[in-house]
Amino acid sequence: MLLVFITSSFSLKTEDTPYAGLYNNSINDFNKQLLVLSDKVKAISSFSEKNIGRINDEIEAARLKLKAIDFWLRYLEPIAYKKINGPLQVEWENEVFEKFEKPYRREGAGLTLAYQYLNGKHPAKDSLAKLIQSSIDAISTFKADSITTQLNTFDHFFLCNRLFLLNLAAIYTTGFECPDSKSIIEELQAMLVGTKIIYTNYNQTFKATPLSNEYLELYDKTITFAAKQAIDYAQFDHFGFLKDYINPLFAINQKLINQYQVSSKSYNDYTLNNNSTSIFDKSLYTPQNTKGIYSLVEDKESLQQIRAVGKLLFYDPILSGNNSRSCASCHKPTEYFTDTSFRASLQFDGQQHLPRNTPTLIDVIYNHLLMLDGKHISLQNQARDVITNPEEMGGNEKEVVSKVLSCKEYKNIFKQLLKLTPEEKDITLDHVISAITYYYSDYSKYYAPFDEAINGNKTLGIEAIRGYNLFMGKAQCGTCHYVPQFNGVPPPYIGSEFEILGVPEDTNFSKLSEDKGRYYINPASETLSAFRTGSIRNAQYTKPYMHNGVFGSLNEVIDFYDAGGGIGKKLIVANQTLSSDSLKLTVSEKKEVLAFIHSLNENIHFEDKPQNLPVSSRKELNTRVVGGKY
């Protein structure tokens, strides 16, 4: 993937500057360390305990070199980076630029996978050498002109730094890609110090657009804070690190991005908002267009009108084939826009149940791929599918529009709104569903006590703070549920991830759920039984849990993860991505994790449902019930 930057008005040739020199020397040093590692692997005659130990030492030495330049590599060419330090052997996740194409199969390689392979069962020298050679080959990408010319302007630096800070908040302290938990804090400490050297050389080269003293002083305190932490990552103060250091550093960097008018064409920055001054700002990133066909509308009065008609339609069973079922039938606003009554909601026939649990619509806008299997790329496509699905609402597109326009109130409103979409001559289902998505998306803008604590507005209870530290550390939740939405969208927030947990069919763990999940959309061995990682925000109110609603309480969910997922419960799961080792959480630790999850309950102001629905000129439609009959 070629990343090209818009050149700012200020640029200079950096071939002989401290900054470019540091970059080139650091890349070369890392390359040499990889070559040493490669030679050591080729020289061993057997995988004895002693030889494995020696290779592990060389891998860690290479990882420390990598951490000193991670600042550049992860941003400048993220695809090549996965060859150097890929967390998975194969990845299928769609990123922003792939949304309209078939998923790509990407093979990972590098240091993380080499360590895991070496310390797994029956390693082979050739396979291990191949993983390391892929890293060596990938280094050449970072020496290419398309990458190094970016060093001539300051733009890339602040964007690299932004991603660096987001990753400090979300992944660097969690073990997301560090295979040995004993090394997580050591690597973090080395990374912070190494990045300070980058800062110093940058300021020496780009004196007109420097990192501010305010930033550098706080960063020095960050290094000191990390240096005083225990090497045991389970004891790391994730909360203090995020609240007192990383989030304030992020705010300063964002201020400088605006002050220096930094610009970019990189997909890494596609969804990020330059005006967000907190990682826990709900406008930090925007994967979904909530307005749909009304995307160009900015007038507040018009938007209020769109939202108002969207609310009416959300509760109106006129959208269904039998005029008895509405969006609110399954996504009940009083139940956080989900259905807590059943493991799965009723089908259109009113007899059978749908195969999957109804996911909440709150915070759904922070996902690139929608539905539990990632079937849809937009809120509007998802709404259209639900309305026309014979098992859900059973509506016919043409008939739905006809019925809606048979109501004078709807017709008058949509006639006025049609002027806001001049490219459209007629009122279509797009107008209808875009109003609906705009209505319910409004509920994704609220904050939770945890957000308020990080943003410095309120304090958080000690039990919830301990729970967050466990969540990001010993409990390993943060390796899949990423800051700030605690869903499956990691920095730079351009793709949605899927995981295989080994979810059972029942609480007796008699067998694995038969639902193939992502495999139905993208058939591959790695996607079998994979499901999109949802947010744990408001989880206290969105039971039942998992794709099939098998667990009725968060305690059951925590116990399932603590046991090691399906494999830990003696189920056969060939491709489980969740660690199968027990987390060994104590009773009090589980309570603390739960307290943290409860601190993510957002302070949402729910509205009363409409008292009446618009009257139709078709008499048979005027027996409609607000919210539907079932």
N, C-alpha and C positions, 0 to 999 in steps of 0.2 A: 504494500500500500504506500503510495507516494504522498507525502505530506508537503504541501507547498504553502509558504507564508506570504501574506501581503507585505511587501517591503514598506517599512515606515520611512518617514522623511529623514530620519537619522540612521546612518549606516556607516560602517567602516570595514576595511579589510582586516581580518583578525589572524592571518596566517602566523604572524610573529608576536602576537599579543600573549600576555600571561594566561588569558582565558582559553584561547585556542590551543596554546601549548599544553595547558593542563588537560584539556580534553584528549588531545592526541596521545600524550604520554600515558594517561590513565587507561585509555583503550589498549594501548600497546602492552602495558603492564599486566592487564587482565588477560590479554591474549597469551602472553608468555606463561602466566600461571596455568592457563588451560593446557598449554602444550606440555608443561611439566606433569600435570595430572594425566594427560594422555599417555605420555611416555611411561609413567609409573604403572598404569594399567597394562600396557603392552608388555612390560617387563616381568610381571608376576607369573609364576608357574602354577600357582594354585590359589584358591580362595580360602586360605587358612585364616584363623582368627587374627593372627598377627598381620597378615597381608590386608585383610579387610580393614583393620584398624588404621594401617598406614594410608590406605586409599581414602578412608573417611577423613583423615587429617588433611589430606591434599584437597579434597572437595570443600572442606570448611575454609581452607586458606583461599581457594578460588572464590567462594561465596563472599568472603570479607572484601576481596578486591571488587567483586561485583557490586556490593552494597555502596561502595564509595562512588560509583558511577550510575547507580540505579536512577538517580535524579534525571539524567539525560536519556538513558536507554529506553526506559519504559514509556516515555512520552514520544520521543522522536520516531520510533518505529516499533509499535507494540506487537506486530505480527512476528517480526524477527526476534523480539524479546522472548517470545514463547519458545523459541528454539534454544535460547540460552538458559532460561529458568522457568520452563512451562510447568504448571501445577498438575496437568493431566496429560496422559498419553494421546488422547484424542478429544478434541472439543468440537461441538456442533453449534454452539450458541450463535444466534444471529446478532450482528451488530447493526448500527444505524444504517450503514451504507448497503447492507445485505437484506434489508427488510423486504424488498420487492423482488428478491432473487431466491433461488433454492439455497438451503443452508450449505455452507462449505465444510468439508471435513478437514480439520487442521490437526496435523500430528505435532505433538509437543516433544521437547527433548531438553537436554541440559542438566543442570546441577541437582535440582530437586528430584527429578525422575532417576538420575544416576544414583543418588544416595538411596532412594527407596528400592531400586532394583538391586543394588549391591547388598543391602541388608535384608533382602527378601529371600525366598526359597530358591536354591539352585541357580545362582547367577552364572552367566556365561561371559567369558572375556570379550568376545566379539560384539555381543549385544551392548555390553557396558561401554565399550570403546566407541560404538556408533552413537550413543547418546551424547558422549563428550565431543565427538567429532562434529556433530551437528551444531554444538555451541561455537566451536572454532570457526566453522564455515559461516555462521551467522554474523560473526564479528565484522566481516568484510562489508556488510550492509552499512554499518555505522561509520565506515571510512569513505563511503560514496559521496560524490559531490552533492547529490540531492539532499543529503543530511548535513554535511559539513558547511555548506554555504549558509545554512540557517544560523550558524554562529556569527555571521557578519552583522546581524542586527540584534537588538535587545529583545524583540518581541517574544521569541521562543523561550527566553529565560524565565519570564514571569509565568508563562503557561506551564513550563516544566515544573516550576516551583509550586504552582497551584495543585497540580496532580500529585506532586510529592507530599504536600500537606494533607490532601484528601486521603492518600494512602496511609499516611501516619495515623489518621483518625480511624481508618476502616480496616486495613489489612496487615500492616507491618508488625503489629504487636500481637496478632492472633494466631500465628502459625499457619496462615492461609497457604503460604508457599515455602515455609521453612520446615523441612521434614524432621528435624530434631528439635523438640521443644526446649531442650537444654541450651540451644544456641540462639533462641529468639531475641532475648534481651541483649546478649553480646553483639549480635548483628545489628540491632537497633542502635546501640551505642556507637558502633563503628560507622554506621550510616550517618548519624547526626554529625559526627566529627568530620567525616569525609565531605559532607555537603557544605559544612562551614568553609572548607578550603575552596570549594567551588564559588561560594559567595564572595570570598575575599578576592579571588582572581577576576570574578565578574566586575566587581566595583573598581578594580584597578584598570580595567579595560573600558568599561562604559561609564565614564565619570559624569556624563550628562543625565543618565537615567539610573542612578544607583538604588540599591536596597537601602532603605532609610536607617538611620541610627536607632530609631524606635524599634524597628524590626530586629536588627542585629543584637541589640541589648536583650530583648526578650528571647531571641534564639539562643544566646549564650546561657540564659537561665534554664532554657529547655534542656540543653546539653548537661548542665549541672544536675538538674532534676533526674534525668535518665541515669546519670553516673551514680547517683546515690541509691537507685533502686536495686533490690535483690536480683540476682541472676535468674532465680526461679520465676518464670513468667506467670505462674499462678499467683504470685504475690505482687505483681506489678499494679501500680495505681493507675489503671486505665482512665478512671473518671477524672482524677486530678490532671493527668497528662492532656486529656482532651479539653477540659473546661478552662484550665489556667494557662495553657500554652498553645496547643495546636489551633484551637478555634480563634483565639485572638491573633495569632500569626496569620491565619487565613484572612481575617478581616483586613489586616494591614496590606497584605499582598493584593487583595481585591481593590483596595483604595489606590495602590500604585498602578494596577492594570488600567484603571480609569484615568488616573492622573497623567500617565504616559501614553494614553490612547493606544494601548497594545491591541493588535488585531491578528487574526489567524484564519486559515482555511482548513485547519486540521479537524478531522472527525473526532478527535479527542475532546474538542471544545463544542461539539455540535449542540448539545443540550444545556450546557452550563450557562448560568446567568451572571454576567459581570457585575451586576448591581447587588447581588446577595452578599451581605457582610457577615454572614454566619453559615457554617456548615449545616446548622439546624434551622435555616430559613426555608420555609415551604416552597419558595420559588427558586431554590438552588439549581434544580435541573427540571426540565420539562419534556418528558418523552412523548406525551400525548397531546393532540389538538382537541381540546374539550369543546370548541365551538363548531367543529365540522364545517358545514357549508357556510356558516356565518363567521368564518375565521378572520375576515377583514373588518368586522364590525368592532368599533371601539367606543361608540357613543353609549354612555351609561344608561340612559333611558331606554334605548333599544335593547341593550343587554338585559335589563330588568324585565322587559316585555318577553324576550326569548326565554328567560328563566321561568317566568310565571306560566307561560303556556307549556313549557317542558314539565313543570310540576303537575299540572292538570293531566297531561298525557301519561305521565308515569303512573298515575292512579287510575287511568281510564281503561277499562277492559275492551274498549272499542277497537283496540289494536289487535285483539285476538280473533281467531276464527269463529268462536262461539259467543263472543261478547261477554264472557264470564271470567276472563283471566287477564290480569294486568301485570305490569312490571313489578308492582308492589306485592303481587301474590307470592313471589319467591324472595324478592329483595325488600324486606319489610323495614321501612325507615326506623320504626321504634326498636328494631332489633339490629341496629347498625347496618342496615341494608343487606342483611342476610336472612336466613330462615333457621331459627334455633329449635323449631318444633320437631324436625325429623333429621335423620342422617342425610336424607336427600329429599328435595321437594317433590310434590306430585307431578306426574306427567300431565299432558293435555287431556288425556282420557279420564283424569280424576281418579284413577284406580291404582295404576302402577306408580312407582317412584323413579325419578331420574337416576342414572347410574352414579352421579357425582354430587357431592355436597355443594350447596350454593355459596359461592365466595362473596365476601362483602364487597360493596362498590366503593366504600370509603378508602381513599388512598390508592385506588386502582389506577389512577392517572400516572402513578410513578413507575409504571411497567411499560416496557417497549412491546412485549408480546403479551397477549391477553388470553384468557381462559387457562385452565389448569394445564392444558397441553400446549399452550402457545399457538393456538390455531389462528388467531387474528392479530393484525398489526395495528388496528385502530378501534377506538371506542364505537365509532359509527358502524363499522363492519360487524362488530360483535352484536350490537343492538339489532341490526338487520337480520342477522342469523337467528337470534332468539325469537324475534317476532314471526319469522317465516318458518321456523323449525316445527314440523308436525308433532314433535314430542313435547314442545314447550308451549308456544302460544298459538301455533297452527294458523297463522294469518297468511293472507295472500296480498302481495305488495300493492297491486292495483286496487283491490277491494278495500284494503286498509285506508289508502288515501281517499278513496271515494266516500267511505264512511266518515272519516274525519271531516271532510269538506261538506258533508250533509248537515253539520252543526254550524249554525250561523256564526256563533262566537269564534269557533276555530277558523272558519273561512275568512272572516274579517281580519283576524289577527295575522294569518299567514299571507293574506293579500298585502297587508302593510309591510310585512317582513320580506316579501318577494322583492321589494324595491331595494333591499340591502344585498341582494344577490342578482345584480343586473345581467349576469351571464346566463341566468335561468329564465326561461319564458313561462314555465308552468310550475305550480306547487307540486313537489315530489316527496317521496318517502324520506329523502335526504333532509328536507326541511323539518320534517316531523322528528326524526331520530336525533338530529343535531340539537334541537331544543331540549330533548330528553337528556342527552349526554351533558349538555351545559348545566342543566338543573342539578343532577346528582353529583357532578364533579365539584360543585360548590362546597360540598361537605368534606372535601379533602384538604381544606385550607386551615384547619384548626390545629392548635398546639396542645401538647401534653405536659404534665409536670416535669418530665425529664428534659424536654426541649427548653422549658422556662428556666430550669436549673443551669443547663449548659450556657444559655444566653445571659445568665447572670441576673435574671429577674426574680427568682425565688430559690429557696434552699430545697434540698432533697433529703429525705430520711436516710439514715445510715444503713438501714437494711436494704434499701433499693440501690444505694451506691455499691455496697458489697455485692449485690446481685448483678450489677452491671460489670463489675470487675470479674466475677465468675463467668458471666456470659461471654466476655471477650477473652477470657483465659482458660481456666480449668474445664469449664463446661463446653468449650469449643463451638459455641453457637455463632459467634461472630465470623467464623470462616464461611458461612453460607448466608447469614442474615446481616447485611452490610449497613453500616452507618451511612446516612442518617435515617433512612426509611425502614431499616431493619428488614429488608426484603432481599430478593435475589438479584439486585442491580448494583454491581460494584463500581467504584470509580474507574473510569471517568463517566460512568452512568450512560453508556451507549448500548448496552445489551442486557438481556434477561437470561439468567442461569436456571438450569434444571438439575434436580438431584434425585438419586435413587436411594430411598431410605429403607426399603423392605417392609412397606406398610402391609399389615395383615388384613385378612378378610373379616376377622372377628377378634374379640379381646381374649379369646382362648389361644390365639396364635396357632390355630389348627392348619392354616394354609396362607400363602401369599395372596394378596389381592390380584384378581385376574385382569384388572384394568391395565392396559399396556401404555397408557399415558402418551407421552411425546412420540412414541413409536408410531402411533396412528398418523401423525403429521409428517414425520421424517423417519422412516423405517431404517434402523441401524442397531447393531448389537448394543451400542453405548446408550441408546435412547429408550430401551425397553424398560418399562415401569418408571420412567423419569417424569417428574412433575415440576412445574414452575414453583420456585420458592416464593411464597407469599410473605406479606408483612406481618409482624407480630404486634403491630399497633392495634389497640382496642381488642386484643385477643381475649381478654376476660369476658367480653360480651358477644363473641362470634362463634361459640360452640355450635355444633360439634366440629371436631378437628380432623385433618388429613383429607385427602381427595374424596374418600368414601364416607367421611363422618364417623369413622370407627371409634374414635375416642370422644367421650363425653365431657372430659375435664382436662384442664391444663396439667394437673398432677399426673394423669395417665400419659400425657404427651412427654412430660419431663422424664418420667420413669422409662418410657420407651427409648428415648435418646440415651439416657444413662446406661441402659442395658446394652447399647450397641446396635440399635435398630433391629431389623429383621434377622440378621445373622446372629446377633446377640441373643435373640429369642428362639434360636435353633431352626430358623427357616432357611431354605436354600435360596440365596440371592447371588447369582453369579457376578453381577456388575454393580453391587452396592457402592455408592460413593461416600456414604456416611461411614465413619470409622466403626468397626465392629467391636472394638475394645470397650470395656466398661469405663465410664468416666469416674466411677467411684465417688459420686457425690454423696455427702452426708445428708441426713434429714434436715438439718439447719441450713445447709447450703442450698438445698432444693427450695426451701422457704424463701431464701434470699433471692434466688433467680426469679421466683414467682413475684416477689415484691418489685423487682425491677420491671418485669413485664407489665405489672399493674401501673407502674409509673408512666407507661406509654399509652394509657387511656386518655384519649384526647377530649378536651373540654368542648364538646360539640353541642350546639344549640339546635335541637330538633324542632321542626315546625309541626303544627297540627295539620292533619290531612284536609283536603278540600271538603267543604260541606256538601257541594253539589257538583254535578258534571254538566257540561254544555248540552242543551236540548238539540235533538236531531229532527230533521224533517221526515225521517223514516221512523214511524211510530214504534216499530219493533225494537229499535235501539234505545228507547227511553225507559227501559226497565233496568238499565245498567246500574251496578252498585259500585260506589267509590271503593277502589282497591280490588275489585273483582269478587266473585262469589267463592272462589277456592284457590 
